[in-house]
Amino acid sequence: MPLANLRSIAPPRASLRELNLNMLLHGPVLALPCQEGAGVTLTDISGFGNNGTFGAGAAAPSWVWNGYIWVLSYDGGTDVVNCGSGDSLDNLTALTYRAWVNPTDYDSDDRIFDKTPKVFRIVSTGELLCDFSAAIQSANSISIEKLAKGVPSLVEATYDDNGDKKIRMYINNTEVTYSTQDAAIGALTADAASNLLIGNRAAGDRGWDGYQVLYEIIPRVLSATERLNIFNREKHYLDIWNGNILARLANLRTLAVVR
């Protein structure tokens, strides 16, 4: 269902407090709810000050109200959000990337997160790819599954240098199957010289085409239980984005019992 069609059937606006608390549960170094709804700055609520700044002029993504939460619309061109290169983002050797995305098209290796040489993106045919450069061999994972166009999904990528040095990726809390899953060999390549970009890369030629919201970077690998609990608290955003009001109401009843 198109985003515009949700306006007449959506329940009241998502609680900003609910969004914020959910994103802060596991110690993120970046947490962008993206609920400002106007302006060119995304406030990082993690406490680390990694605010996102929209690209200038035509390179700024647009705000879209889907009837329940604000989402960012990227045009597949030069749109980008720049979160800088704060110490808390630099040279992470264990991490979890999280974002809700909804591609409307696959263009040219569209970015989700880009802190070169760490990249989380889709390829031009829709599969997820995450690549972290290392001294001898990069950690590189590519999914067999494709992100469906026009369908919102939670995407996650995890890596731990003290583990098997493989990147694991998840769509809606289910681990993907892999066409490639190479482990890093040697030390990860330093990334402190690069800004963390969302929705594009520095050259401005790998722009996301579609919608994104709720960005998070956690400096460790979340456990399966933690990922499931977060997903269960967030999935009503997915339901409403799809216009599934009955699922939204059922999930609210579950949340009420849990609380």
Secondary structure as the mmCIF struct_conf table of DSSP 4:
data_model
#
loop_
_struct_conf.conf_type_id
_struct_conf.id
_struct_conf.beg_label_comp_id
_struct_conf.beg_label_asym_id
_struct_conf.beg_label_seq_id
_struct_conf.end_label_comp_id
_struct_conf.end_label_asym_id
_struct_conf.end_label_seq_id
HELX_RH_3T_P HELX_RH_3T_P1 LEU A 3 LEU A 6
TURN_TY1_P TURN_TY1_P1 ARG A 7 ILE A 9
BEND BEND1 PRO A 12 PRO A 12
HELX_LH_PP_P HELX_LH_PP_P1 ARG A 13 SER A 15
HELX_RH_AL_P HELX_RH_AL_P1 LEU A 16 MET A 23
TURN_TY1_P TURN_TY1_P2 LEU A 24 HIS A 26
BEND BEND2 VAL A 29 VAL A 29
STRN STRN1 LEU A 30 LEU A 32
BEND BEND3 ALA A 38 VAL A 40
STRN STRN2 THR A 41 LEU A 42
TURN_TY1_P TURN_TY1_P3 ILE A 45 SER A 46
BEND BEND4 GLY A 47 PHE A 48
STRN STRN3 GLY A 52 PHE A 54
HELX_LH_PP_P HELX_LH_PP_P2 GLY A 55 GLY A 55
BEND BEND5 ALA A 56 ALA A 56
HELX_RH_3T_P HELX_RH_3T_P2 GLY A 57 ALA A 59
BEND BEND6 ALA A 60 ALA A 60
STRN STRN4 SER A 62 TRP A 65
BEND BEND7 GLY A 67 ILE A 69
STRN STRN5 TRP A 70 ASP A 75
BEND BEND8 GLY A 76 THR A 78
STRN STRN6 VAL A 81 ASN A 82
HELX_RH_3T_P HELX_RH_3T_P3 ASP A 87 LEU A 89
TURN_TY1_P TURN_TY1_P4 ASP A 90 ASN A 91
BEND BEND9 THR A 93 THR A 93
STRN STRN7 ALA A 94 PRO A 103
BEND BEND10 THR A 104 THR A 104
BEND BEND11 SER A 108 ASP A 109
STRN STRN8 ARG A 111 LYS A 115
TURN_TY1_P TURN_TY1_P5 THR A 116 PRO A 117
STRN STRN9 LYS A 118 ILE A 122
TURN_TY1_P TURN_TY1_P6 SER A 124 THR A 125
BEND BEND12 GLY A 126 GLY A 126
STRN STRN10 GLU A 127 PHE A 132
STRN STRN11 ALA A 134 ALA A 134
BEND BEND13 ALA A 135 ILE A 136
STRN STRN12 GLN A 137 GLN A 137
STRN STRN13 ALA A 139 LYS A 146
HELX_LH_PP_P HELX_LH_PP_P3 LEU A 147 ALA A 148
TURN_TY1_P TURN_TY1_P7 LYS A 149 GLY A 150
STRN STRN14 SER A 153 ASP A 160
TURN_TY1_P TURN_TY1_P8 ASP A 161 ASP A 164
STRN STRN15 ARG A 168 ILE A 171
TURN_TY1_P TURN_TY1_P9 ASN A 172 ASN A 173
STRN STRN16 THR A 174 GLU A 175
HELX_LH_PP_P HELX_LH_PP_P4 VAL A 176 THR A 177
STRN STRN17 TYR A 178 ASP A 182
HELX_LH_PP_P HELX_LH_PP_P5 ALA A 183 ALA A 184
STRN STRN18 ILE A 185 ILE A 185
BEND BEND14 GLY A 186 ALA A 187
STRN STRN19 LEU A 188 LEU A 188
HELX_LH_PP_P HELX_LH_PP_P6 THR A 189 ALA A 190
TURN_TY1_P TURN_TY1_P10 ALA A 192 ALA A 193
BEND BEND15 SER A 194 SER A 194
STRN STRN20 LEU A 197 ILE A 198
BEND BEND16 GLY A 199 ASN A 200
TURN_TY1_P TURN_TY1_P11 ALA A 202 ALA A 203
BEND BEND17 GLY A 204 GLY A 204
BEND BEND18 ARG A 206 ARG A 206
STRN STRN21 ASP A 209 ILE A 218
BEND BEND19 PRO A 219 ARG A 220
HELX_LH_PP_P HELX_LH_PP_P7 VAL A 221 SER A 223
HELX_RH_AL_P HELX_RH_AL_P2 ALA A 224 TRP A 241
TURN_TY1_P TURN_TY1_P12 ASN A 242 GLY A 243
HELX_RH_AL_P HELX_RH_AL_P3 ILE A 245 VAL A 258
#
